[in-house]
Amino acid sequence: MADNTKLEKKATESRKIVCKGPADKNSGATILRLPEEGTKKKPFDIYEGQTLIVGREVSEETAKRLLDMKSWKFEEVK
């Protein structure tokens, strides 16, 4: 039972970022492809509305790059 509490606490402390989509809605872009991201080291596609868990789906470094990106909008959520 204590293990479940630890897992729930860890899940609630995870940072999450959500993709709001391309900055220019008329660009025609529907996905953002990151090369070799994730545990399988294959290209990783991000879609508008997708929520990413930092540390699991994307690294801290990649999350920072996404949040600083000018061509796509990302924001941190709780």
LUMLUMZA-975317 format. One record per atom (N, C-alpha, C, O): atom name; residue number from 1; residue in three letters; x, z, y. Coordinates in Angstrom, 2 decimals. Example, Ala and Ser with C-alpha at 12.3 -4.5 7.8 and 13.67 -1.06 7.14 Angstrom:
REM residues 2
<atom:N; n:1; res:Ala; X:13.19; Z:7.80; Y:-5.69>
<atom:CA; n:1; res:Ala; X:12.30; Z:7.80; Y:-4.50>
<atom:C; n:1; res:Ala; X:13.20; Z:7.80; Y:-3.30>
<atom:O; n:1; res:Ala; X:14.24; Z:8.46; Y:-3.32>
<atom:N; n:2; res:Ser; X:12.85; Z:7.08; Y:-2.25>
<atom:CA; n:2; res:Ser; X:13.67; Z:7.14; Y:-1.06>
<atom:C; n:2; res:Ser; X:12.90; Z:7.87; Y:0.03>
<atom:O; n:2; res:Ser; X:13.41; Z:8.04; Y:1.14>
REM end
This chain:
REM residues 78
<atom:N; n:1; res:Met; X:0.81; Z:0.00; Y:-1.18>
<atom:CA; n:1; res:Met; X:0.00; Z:0.00; Y:0.00>
<atom:C; n:1; res:Met; X:0.87; Z:0.00; Y:1.26>
<atom:O; n:1; res:Met; X:0.52; Z:-0.64; Y:2.25>
<atom:N; n:2; res:Ala; X:1.98; Z:0.69; Y:1.22>
<atom:CA; n:2; res:Ala; X:2.89; Z:0.72; Y:2.37>
<atom:C; n:2; res:Ala; X:3.48; Z:-0.66; Y:2.61>
<atom:O; n:2; res:Ala; X:3.75; Z:-1.03; Y:3.76>
<atom:N; n:3; res:Asp; X:3.69; Z:-1.44; Y:1.53>
<atom:CA; n:3; res:Asp; X:4.22; Z:-2.79; Y:1.69>
<atom:C; n:3; res:Asp; X:3.26; Z:-3.68; Y:2.46>
<atom:O; n:3; res:Asp; X:3.70; Z:-4.49; Y:3.28>
<atom:N; n:4; res:Asn; X:1.96; Z:-3.54; Y:2.24>
<atom:CA; n:4; res:Asn; X:0.97; Z:-4.33; Y:2.97>
<atom:C; n:4; res:Asn; X:1.00; Z:-4.00; Y:4.46>
<atom:O; n:4; res:Asn; X:0.86; Z:-4.89; Y:5.30>
<atom:N; n:5; res:Thr; X:1.18; Z:-2.73; Y:4.79>
<atom:CA; n:5; res:Thr; X:1.24; Z:-2.32; Y:6.18>
<atom:C; n:5; res:Thr; X:2.45; Z:-2.93; Y:6.86>
<atom:O; n:5; res:Thr; X:2.36; Z:-3.39; Y:8.00>
<atom:N; n:6; res:Lys; X:3.60; Z:-2.94; Y:6.17>
<atom:CA; n:6; res:Lys; X:4.82; Z:-3.54; Y:6.72>
<atom:C; n:6; res:Lys; X:4.63; Z:-5.03; Y:6.94>
<atom:O; n:6; res:Lys; X:5.05; Z:-5.56; Y:7.97>
<atom:N; n:7; res:Leu; X:4.01; Z:-5.71; Y:6.00>
<atom:CA; n:7; res:Leu; X:3.77; Z:-7.15; Y:6.14>
<atom:C; n:7; res:Leu; X:2.83; Z:-7.45; Y:7.30>
<atom:O; n:7; res:Leu; X:3.06; Z:-8.40; Y:8.05>
<atom:N; n:8; res:Glu; X:1.78; Z:-6.67; Y:7.45>
<atom:CA; n:8; res:Glu; X:0.85; Z:-6.86; Y:8.55>
<atom:C; n:8; res:Glu; X:1.53; Z:-6.62; Y:9.89>
<atom:O; n:8; res:Glu; X:1.31; Z:-7.37; Y:10.85>
<atom:N; n:9; res:Lys; X:2.36; Z:-5.59; Y:9.97>
<atom:CA; n:9; res:Lys; X:3.07; Z:-5.28; Y:11.20>
<atom:C; n:9; res:Lys; X:4.03; Z:-6.40; Y:11.54>
<atom:O; n:9; res:Lys; X:4.13; Z:-6.80; Y:12.70>
<atom:N; n:10; res:Lys; X:4.74; Z:-6.90; Y:10.55>
<atom:CA; n:10; res:Lys; X:5.70; Z:-7.98; Y:10.77>
<atom:C; n:10; res:Lys; X:4.97; Z:-9.24; Y:11.23>
<atom:O; n:10; res:Lys; X:5.46; Z:-9.94; Y:12.12>
<atom:N; n:11; res:Ala; X:3.82; Z:-9.53; Y:10.65>
<atom:CA; n:11; res:Ala; X:3.06; Z:-10.72; Y:11.02>
<atom:C; n:11; res:Ala; X:2.57; Z:-10.62; Y:12.46>
<atom:O; n:11; res:Ala; X:2.55; Z:-11.63; Y:13.17>
<atom:N; n:12; res:Thr; X:2.18; Z:-9.43; Y:12.89>
<atom:CA; n:12; res:Thr; X:1.67; Z:-9.28; Y:14.25>
<atom:C; n:12; res:Thr; X:2.80; Z:-9.32; Y:15.28>
<atom:O; n:12; res:Thr; X:2.56; Z:-9.63; Y:16.44>
<atom:N; n:13; res:Glu; X:4.02; Z:-9.01; Y:14.87>
<atom:CA; n:13; res:Glu; X:5.16; Z:-9.03; Y:15.78>
<atom:C; n:13; res:Glu; X:5.80; Z:-10.41; Y:15.88>
<atom:O; n:13; res:Glu; X:6.67; Z:-10.60; Y:16.72>
<atom:N; n:14; res:Ser; X:5.40; Z:-11.36; Y:15.06>
<atom:CA; n:14; res:Ser; X:5.98; Z:-12.68; Y:15.08>
<atom:C; n:14; res:Ser; X:5.64; Z:-13.40; Y:16.37>
<atom:O; n:14; res:Ser; X:4.52; Z:-13.30; Y:16.88>
<atom:N; n:15; res:Arg; X:6.61; Z:-14.12; Y:16.89>
<atom:CA; n:15; res:Arg; X:6.37; Z:-14.95; Y:18.07>
<atom:C; n:15; res:Arg; X:5.72; Z:-16.24; Y:17.62>
<atom:O; n:15; res:Arg; X:6.06; Z:-16.79; Y:16.57>
<atom:N; n:16; res:Lys; X:4.79; Z:-16.72; Y:18.42>
<atom:CA; n:16; res:Lys; X:4.12; Z:-17.98; Y:18.12>
<atom:C; n:16; res:Lys; X:4.10; Z:-18.83; Y:19.38>
<atom:O; n:16; res:Lys; X:3.96; Z:-18.33; Y:20.49>
<atom:N; n:17; res:Ile; X:4.24; Z:-20.13; Y:19.17>
<atom:CA; n:17; res:Ile; X:4.09; Z:-21.07; Y:20.27>
<atom:C; n:17; res:Ile; X:3.07; Z:-22.12; Y:19.85>
<atom:O; n:17; res:Ile; X:2.98; Z:-22.47; Y:18.68>
<atom:N; n:18; res:Val; X:2.31; Z:-22.61; Y:20.83>
<atom:CA; n:18; res:Val; X:1.29; Z:-23.61; Y:20.55>
<atom:C; n:18; res:Val; X:1.63; Z:-24.88; Y:21.33>
<atom:O; n:18; res:Val; X:2.07; Z:-24.82; Y:22.48>
<atom:N; n:19; res:Cys; X:1.41; Z:-26.02; Y:20.69>
<atom:CA; n:19; res:Cys; X:1.65; Z:-27.31; Y:21.32>
<atom:C; n:19; res:Cys; X:0.40; Z:-27.72; Y:22.09>
<atom:O; n:19; res:Cys; X:-0.69; Z:-27.81; Y:21.52>
<atom:N; n:20; res:Lys; X:0.55; Z:-27.94; Y:23.38>
<atom:CA; n:20; res:Lys; X:-0.56; Z:-28.36; Y:24.24>
<atom:C; n:20; res:Lys; X:-0.65; Z:-29.89; Y:24.32>
<atom:O; n:20; res:Lys; X:-1.61; Z:-30.42; Y:24.88>
<atom:N; n:21; res:Gly; X:0.34; Z:-30.59; Y:23.78>
<atom:CA; n:21; res:Gly; X:0.32; Z:-32.05; Y:23.78>
<atom:C; n:21; res:Gly; X:1.32; Z:-32.64; Y:24.75>
<atom:O; n:21; res:Gly; X:2.06; Z:-31.91; Y:25.42>
<atom:N; n:22; res:Pro; X:1.35; Z:-33.96; Y:24.83>
<atom:CA; n:22; res:Pro; X:2.29; Z:-34.61; Y:25.74>
<atom:C; n:22; res:Pro; X:1.95; Z:-34.31; Y:27.20>
<atom:O; n:22; res:Pro; X:0.78; Z:-34.17; Y:27.55>
<atom:N; n:23; res:Ala; X:2.97; Z:-34.21; Y:28.03>
<atom:CA; n:23; res:Ala; X:2.75; Z:-33.94; Y:29.46>
<atom:C; n:23; res:Ala; X:1.98; Z:-35.08; Y:30.10>
<atom:O; n:23; res:Ala; X:1.13; Z:-34.85; Y:30.96>
<atom:N; n:24; res:Asp; X:2.27; Z:-36.30; Y:29.69>
<atom:CA; n:24; res:Asp; X:1.56; Z:-37.48; Y:30.19>
<atom:C; n:24; res:Asp; X:0.56; Z:-37.91; Y:29.13>
<atom:O; n:24; res:Asp; X:0.93; Z:-38.52; Y:28.13>
<atom:N; n:25; res:Lys; X:-0.70; Z:-37.61; Y:29.35>
<atom:CA; n:25; res:Lys; X:-1.75; Z:-37.93; Y:28.36>
<atom:C; n:25; res:Lys; X:-1.91; Z:-39.43; Y:28.14>
<atom:O; n:25; res:Lys; X:-2.47; Z:-39.85; Y:27.13>
<atom:N; n:26; res:Asn; X:-1.43; Z:-40.25; Y:29.07>
<atom:CA; n:26; res:Asn; X:-1.54; Z:-41.70; Y:28.94>
<atom:C; n:26; res:Asn; X:-0.32; Z:-42.32; Y:28.26>
<atom:O; n:26; res:Asn; X:-0.20; Z:-43.55; Y:28.22>
<atom:N; n:27; res:Ser; X:0.57; Z:-41.51; Y:27.73>
<atom:CA; n:27; res:Ser; X:1.80; Z:-42.02; Y:27.10>
<atom:C; n:27; res:Ser; X:1.54; Z:-42.67; Y:25.75>
<atom:O; n:27; res:Ser; X:2.34; Z:-43.48; Y:25.28>
<atom:N; n:28; res:Gly; X:0.44; Z:-42.31; Y:25.11>
<atom:CA; n:28; res:Gly; X:0.13; Z:-42.85; Y:23.80>
<atom:C; n:28; res:Gly; X:0.76; Z:-42.05; Y:22.66>
<atom:O; n:28; res:Gly; X:0.53; Z:-42.37; Y:21.49>
<atom:N; n:29; res:Ala; X:1.53; Z:-41.04; Y:22.98>
<atom:CA; n:29; res:Ala; X:2.17; Z:-40.21; Y:21.95>
<atom:C; n:29; res:Ala; X:1.13; Z:-39.31; Y:21.29>
<atom:O; n:29; res:Ala; X:0.31; Z:-38.69; Y:21.97>
<atom:N; n:30; res:Thr; X:1.18; Z:-39.23; Y:19.96>
<atom:CA; n:30; res:Thr; X:0.27; Z:-38.35; Y:19.23>
<atom:C; n:30; res:Thr; X:1.01; Z:-37.27; Y:18.46>
<atom:O; n:30; res:Thr; X:0.42; Z:-36.26; Y:18.08>
<atom:N; n:31; res:Ile; X:2.31; Z:-37.48; Y:18.21>
<atom:CA; n:31; res:Ile; X:3.13; Z:-36.47; Y:17.52>
<atom:C; n:31; res:Ile; X:4.48; Z:-36.36; Y:18.20>
<atom:O; n:31; res:Ile; X:4.92; Z:-37.28; Y:18.89>
<atom:N; n:32; res:Leu; X:5.12; Z:-35.23; Y:17.99>
<atom:CA; n:32; res:Leu; X:6.50; Z:-35.01; Y:18.41>
<atom:C; n:32; res:Leu; X:7.28; Z:-34.77; Y:17.13>
<atom:O; n:32; res:Leu; X:7.00; Z:-33.83; Y:16.40>
<atom:N; n:33; res:Arg; X:8.25; Z:-35.61; Y:16.86>
<atom:CA; n:33; res:Arg; X:9.04; Z:-35.48; Y:15.63>
<atom:C; n:33; res:Arg; X:10.38; Z:-34.83; Y:15.94>
<atom:O; n:33; res:Arg; X:11.15; Z:-35.31; Y:16.77>
<atom:N; n:34; res:Leu; X:10.64; Z:-33.72; Y:15.24>
<atom:CA; n:34; res:Leu; X:11.92; Z:-33.04; Y:15.34>
<atom:C; n:34; res:Leu; X:12.76; Z:-33.41; Y:14.12>
<atom:O; n:34; res:Leu; X:12.28; Z:-33.29; Y:12.99>
<atom:N; n:35; res:Pro; X:13.97; Z:-33.86; Y:14.32>
<atom:CA; n:35; res:Pro; X:14.80; Z:-34.21; Y:13.17>
<atom:C; n:35; res:Pro; X:15.30; Z:-32.98; Y:12.42>
<atom:O; n:35; res:Pro; X:15.78; Z:-32.02; Y:13.02>
<atom:N; n:36; res:Glu; X:15.18; Z:-33.02; Y:11.12>
<atom:CA; n:36; res:Glu; X:15.75; Z:-32.00; Y:10.22>
<atom:C; n:36; res:Glu; X:15.42; Z:-30.58; Y:10.62>
<atom:O; n:36; res:Glu; X:16.32; Z:-29.74; Y:10.72>
<atom:N; n:37; res:Glu; X:14.16; Z:-30.29; Y:10.85>
<atom:CA; n:37; res:Glu; X:13.72; Z:-28.94; Y:11.17>
<atom:C; n:37; res:Glu; X:12.98; Z:-28.37; Y:9.98>
<atom:O; n:37; res:Glu; X:12.33; Z:-29.11; Y:9.24>
<atom:N; n:38; res:Gly; X:13.08; Z:-27.09; Y:9.78>
<atom:CA; n:38; res:Gly; X:12.37; Z:-26.44; Y:8.68>
<atom:C; n:38; res:Gly; X:13.29; Z:-26.18; Y:7.50>
<atom:O; n:38; res:Gly; X:14.47; Z:-26.53; Y:7.52>
<atom:N; n:39; res:Thr; X:12.72; Z:-25.58; Y:6.50>
<atom:CA; n:39; res:Thr; X:13.51; Z:-25.17; Y:5.34>
<atom:C; n:39; res:Thr; X:13.87; Z:-26.33; Y:4.43>
<atom:O; n:39; res:Thr; X:14.86; Z:-26.24; Y:3.70>
<atom:N; n:40; res:Lys; X:13.10; Z:-27.40; Y:4.46>
<atom:CA; n:40; res:Lys; X:13.35; Z:-28.53; Y:3.56>
<atom:C; n:40; res:Lys; X:14.29; Z:-29.56; Y:4.19>
<atom:O; n:40; res:Lys; X:14.64; Z:-30.54; Y:3.54>
<atom:N; n:41; res:Lys; X:14.68; Z:-29.34; Y:5.42>
<atom:CA; n:41; res:Lys; X:15.61; Z:-30.21; Y:6.15>
<atom:C; n:41; res:Lys; X:15.13; Z:-31.65; Y:6.17>
<atom:O; n:41; res:Lys; X:15.92; Z:-32.58; Y:5.98>
<atom:N; n:42; res:Lys; X:13.84; Z:-31.84; Y:6.41>
<atom:CA; n:42; res:Lys; X:13.24; Z:-33.15; Y:6.59>
<atom:C; n:42; res:Lys; X:12.71; Z:-33.21; Y:8.02>
<atom:O; n:42; res:Lys; X:12.51; Z:-32.16; Y:8.64>
<atom:N; n:43; res:Pro; X:12.47; Z:-34.41; Y:8.54>
<atom:CA; n:43; res:Pro; X:11.88; Z:-34.47; Y:9.89>
<atom:C; n:43; res:Pro; X:10.58; Z:-33.67; Y:9.92>
<atom:O; n:43; res:Pro; X:9.82; Z:-33.65; Y:8.96>
<atom:N; n:44; res:Phe; X:10.35; Z:-33.02; Y:11.04>
<atom:CA; n:44; res:Phe; X:9.23; Z:-32.11; Y:11.20>
<atom:C; n:44; res:Phe; X:8.35; Z:-32.62; Y:12.33>
<atom:O; n:44; res:Phe; X:8.82; Z:-32.77; Y:13.46>
<atom:N; n:45; res:Asp; X:7.08; Z:-32.89; Y:12.06>
<atom:CA; n:45; res:Asp; X:6.15; Z:-33.42; Y:13.05>
<atom:C; n:45; res:Asp; X:5.30; Z:-32.31; Y:13.64>
<atom:O; n:45; res:Asp; X:4.82; Z:-31.43; Y:12.92>
<atom:N; n:46; res:Ile; X:5.12; Z:-32.36; Y:14.95>
<atom:CA; n:46; res:Ile; X:4.29; Z:-31.38; Y:15.66>
<atom:C; n:46; res:Ile; X:3.15; Z:-32.13; Y:16.32>
<atom:O; n:46; res:Ile; X:3.36; Z:-33.15; Y:16.98>
<atom:N; n:47; res:Tyr; X:1.94; Z:-31.62; Y:16.16>
<atom:CA; n:47; res:Tyr; X:0.73; Z:-32.23; Y:16.70>
<atom:C; n:47; res:Tyr; X:0.15; Z:-31.35; Y:17.80>
<atom:O; n:47; res:Tyr; X:0.40; Z:-30.15; Y:17.85>
<atom:N; n:48; res:Glu; X:-0.63; Z:-31.96; Y:18.68>
<atom:CA; n:48; res:Glu; X:-1.32; Z:-31.21; Y:19.72>
<atom:C; n:48; res:Glu; X:-2.25; Z:-30.18; Y:19.08>
<atom:O; n:48; res:Glu; X:-3.00; Z:-30.50; Y:18.16>
<atom:N; n:49; res:Gly; X:-2.19; Z:-28.95; Y:19.57>
<atom:CA; n:49; res:Gly; X:-3.02; Z:-27.87; Y:19.05>
<atom:C; n:49; res:Gly; X:-2.39; Z:-27.09; Y:17.92>
<atom:O; n:49; res:Gly; X:-2.92; Z:-26.06; Y:17.50>
<atom:N; n:50; res:Gln; X:-1.26; Z:-27.55; Y:17.41>
<atom:CA; n:50; res:Gln; X:-0.59; Z:-26.88; Y:16.30>
<atom:C; n:50; res:Gln; X:0.12; Z:-25.62; Y:16.80>
<atom:O; n:50; res:Gln; X:0.78; Z:-25.63; Y:17.84>
<atom:N; n:51; res:Thr; X:-0.03; Z:-24.53; Y:16.04>
<atom:CA; n:51; res:Thr; X:0.64; Z:-23.27; Y:16.34>
<atom:C; n:51; res:Thr; X:1.83; Z:-23.13; Y:15.41>
<atom:O; n:51; res:Thr; X:1.70; Z:-23.30; Y:14.20>
<atom:N; n:52; res:Leu; X:2.99; Z:-22.83; Y:15.97>
<atom:CA; n:52; res:Leu; X:4.23; Z:-22.71; Y:15.20>
<atom:C; n:52; res:Leu; X:4.70; Z:-21.26; Y:15.24>
<atom:O; n:52; res:Leu; X:4.68; Z:-20.62; Y:16.29>
<atom:N; n:53; res:Ile; X:5.12; Z:-20.75; Y:14.10>
<atom:CA; n:53; res:Ile; X:5.64; Z:-19.39; Y:14.01>
<atom:C; n:53; res:Ile; X:7.16; Z:-19.46; Y:14.12>
<atom:O; n:53; res:Ile; X:7.83; Z:-20.08; Y:13.30>
<atom:N; n:54; res:Val; X:7.67; Z:-18.79; Y:15.14>
<atom:CA; n:54; res:Val; X:9.11; Z:-18.79; Y:15.40>
<atom:C; n:54; res:Val; X:9.81; Z:-17.97; Y:14.33>
<atom:O; n:54; res:Val; X:9.42; Z:-16.84; Y:14.04>
<atom:N; n:55; res:Gly; X:10.83; Z:-18.54; Y:13.75>
<atom:CA; n:55; res:Gly; X:11.57; Z:-17.88; Y:12.68>
<atom:C; n:55; res:Gly; X:11.15; Z:-18.34; Y:11.31>
<atom:O; n:55; res:Gly; X:11.91; Z:-18.21; Y:10.35>
<atom:N; n:56; res:Arg; X:9.95; Z:-18.87; Y:11.19>
<atom:CA; n:56; res:Arg; X:9.47; Z:-19.38; Y:9.91>
<atom:C; n:56; res:Arg; X:9.38; Z:-20.91; Y:9.93>
<atom:O; n:56; res:Arg; X:9.96; Z:-21.58; Y:9.07>
<atom:N; n:57; res:Glu; X:8.67; Z:-21.44; Y:10.90>
<atom:CA; n:57; res:Glu; X:8.49; Z:-22.90; Y:10.97>
<atom:C; n:57; res:Glu; X:9.52; Z:-23.56; Y:11.89>
<atom:O; n:57; res:Glu; X:9.95; Z:-24.68; Y:11.64>
<atom:N; n:58; res:Val; X:9.90; Z:-22.87; Y:12.93>
<atom:CA; n:58; res:Val; X:10.94; Z:-23.34; Y:13.84>
<atom:C; n:58; res:Val; X:11.88; Z:-22.19; Y:14.15>
<atom:O; n:58; res:Val; X:11.48; Z:-21.02; Y:14.16>
<atom:N; n:59; res:Ser; X:13.14; Z:-22.52; Y:14.42>
<atom:CA; n:59; res:Ser; X:14.12; Z:-21.49; Y:14.74>
<atom:C; n:59; res:Ser; X:13.94; Z:-21.01; Y:16.17>
<atom:O; n:59; res:Ser; X:13.23; Z:-21.63; Y:16.96>
<atom:N; n:60; res:Glu; X:14.58; Z:-19.89; Y:16.50>
<atom:CA; n:60; res:Glu; X:14.54; Z:-19.35; Y:17.87>
<atom:C; n:60; res:Glu; X:15.08; Z:-20.39; Y:18.85>
<atom:O; n:60; res:Glu; X:14.51; Z:-20.59; Y:19.93>
<atom:N; n:61; res:Glu; X:16.17; Z:-21.04; Y:18.47>
<atom:CA; n:61; res:Glu; X:16.78; Z:-22.05; Y:19.34>
<atom:C; n:61; res:Glu; X:15.83; Z:-23.23; Y:19.59>
<atom:O; n:61; res:Glu; X:15.69; Z:-23.69; Y:20.72>
<atom:N; n:62; res:Thr; X:15.19; Z:-23.70; Y:18.55>
<atom:CA; n:62; res:Thr; X:14.26; Z:-24.81; Y:18.68>
<atom:C; n:62; res:Thr; X:13.05; Z:-24.41; Y:19.51>
<atom:O; n:62; res:Thr; X:12.57; Z:-25.19; Y:20.33>
<atom:N; n:63; res:Ala; X:12.56; Z:-23.19; Y:19.32>
<atom:CA; n:63; res:Ala; X:11.42; Z:-22.70; Y:20.10>
<atom:C; n:63; res:Ala; X:11.76; Z:-22.69; Y:21.59>
<atom:O; n:63; res:Ala; X:10.93; Z:-23.07; Y:22.42>
<atom:N; n:64; res:Lys; X:12.95; Z:-22.24; Y:21.92>
<atom:CA; n:64; res:Lys; X:13.38; Z:-22.23; Y:23.32>
<atom:C; n:64; res:Lys; X:13.43; Z:-23.65; Y:23.88>
<atom:O; n:64; res:Lys; X:12.98; Z:-23.89; Y:25.00>
<atom:N; n:65; res:Arg; X:13.96; Z:-24.59; Y:23.10>
<atom:CA; n:65; res:Arg; X:14.01; Z:-25.99; Y:23.54>
<atom:C; n:65; res:Arg; X:12.61; Z:-26.55; Y:23.76>
<atom:O; n:65; res:Arg; X:12.38; Z:-27.25; Y:24.73>
<atom:N; n:66; res:Leu; X:11.69; Z:-26.24; Y:22.85>
<atom:CA; n:66; res:Leu; X:10.32; Z:-26.73; Y:22.98>
<atom:C; n:66; res:Leu; X:9.65; Z:-26.17; Y:24.23>
<atom:O; n:66; res:Leu; X:8.96; Z:-26.89; Y:24.95>
<atom:N; n:67; res:Leu; X:9.83; Z:-24.88; Y:24.49>
<atom:CA; n:67; res:Leu; X:9.23; Z:-24.26; Y:25.66>
<atom:C; n:67; res:Leu; X:9.79; Z:-24.81; Y:26.97>
<atom:O; n:67; res:Leu; X:9.11; Z:-24.82; Y:27.99>
<atom:N; n:68; res:Asp; X:11.05; Z:-25.27; Y:26.95>
<atom:CA; n:68; res:Asp; X:11.70; Z:-25.84; Y:28.13>
<atom:C; n:68; res:Asp; X:11.48; Z:-27.34; Y:28.27>
<atom:O; n:68; res:Asp; X:11.87; Z:-27.92; Y:29.28>
<atom:N; n:69; res:Met; X:10.87; Z:-27.96; Y:27.29>
<atom:CA; n:69; res:Met; X:10.69; Z:-29.41; Y:27.26>
<atom:C; n:69; res:Met; X:9.80; Z:-29.88; Y:28.41>
<atom:O; n:69; res:Met; X:8.81; Z:-29.23; Y:28.75>
<atom:N; n:70; res:Lys; X:10.16; Z:-31.02; Y:29.01>
<atom:CA; n:70; res:Lys; X:9.40; Z:-31.58; Y:30.12>
<atom:C; n:70; res:Lys; X:8.38; Z:-32.63; Y:29.66>
<atom:O; n:70; res:Lys; X:7.34; Z:-32.79; Y:30.30>
<atom:N; n:71; res:Ser; X:8.66; Z:-33.34; Y:28.56>
<atom:CA; n:71; res:Ser; X:7.77; Z:-34.42; Y:28.13>
<atom:C; n:71; res:Ser; X:6.60; Z:-33.95; Y:27.27>
<atom:O; n:71; res:Ser; X:5.62; Z:-34.67; Y:27.11>
<atom:N; n:72; res:Trp; X:6.70; Z:-32.74; Y:26.72>
<atom:CA; n:72; res:Trp; X:5.60; Z:-32.13; Y:25.94>
<atom:C; n:72; res:Trp; X:5.40; Z:-30.73; Y:26.47>
<atom:O; n:72; res:Trp; X:6.33; Z:-30.08; Y:26.93>
<atom:N; n:73; res:Lys; X:4.15; Z:-30.26; Y:26.38>
<atom:CA; n:73; res:Lys; X:3.82; Z:-28.91; Y:26.87>
<atom:C; n:73; res:Lys; X:3.68; Z:-27.95; Y:25.69>
<atom:O; n:73; res:Lys; X:2.97; Z:-28.23; Y:24.73>
<atom:N; n:74; res:Phe; X:4.36; Z:-26.84; Y:25.78>
<atom:CA; n:74; res:Phe; X:4.27; Z:-25.75; Y:24.80>
<atom:C; n:74; res:Phe; X:4.12; Z:-24.45; Y:25.56>
<atom:O; n:74; res:Phe; X:4.63; Z:-24.31; Y:26.67>
<atom:N; n:75; res:Glu; X:3.41; Z:-23.50; Y:24.96>
<atom:CA; n:75; res:Glu; X:3.35; Z:-22.17; Y:25.55>
<atom:C; n:75; res:Glu; X:3.31; Z:-21.13; Y:24.45>
<atom:O; n:75; res:Glu; X:2.82; Z:-21.37; Y:23.34>
<atom:N; n:76; res:Glu; X:3.83; Z:-19.96; Y:24.78>
<atom:CA; n:76; res:Glu; X:3.87; Z:-18.85; Y:23.84>
<atom:C; n:76; res:Glu; X:2.51; Z:-18.17; Y:23.82>
<atom:O; n:76; res:Glu; X:1.90; Z:-17.94; Y:24.86>
<atom:N; n:77; res:Val; X:2.04; Z:-17.84; Y:22.63>
<atom:CA; n:77; res:Val; X:0.75; Z:-17.16; Y:22.46>
<atom:C; n:77; res:Val; X:0.96; Z:-15.89; Y:21.66>
<atom:O; n:77; res:Val; X:2.00; Z:-15.70; Y:21.03>
<atom:N; n:78; res:Lys; X:-0.03; Z:-15.03; Y:21.68>
<atom:CA; n:78; res:Lys; X:0.05; Z:-13.78; Y:20.91>
<atom:C; n:78; res:Lys; X:-0.78; Z:-13.86; Y:19.67>
<atom:O; n:78; res:Lys; X:-0.83; Z:-12.90; Y:18.89>
REM end
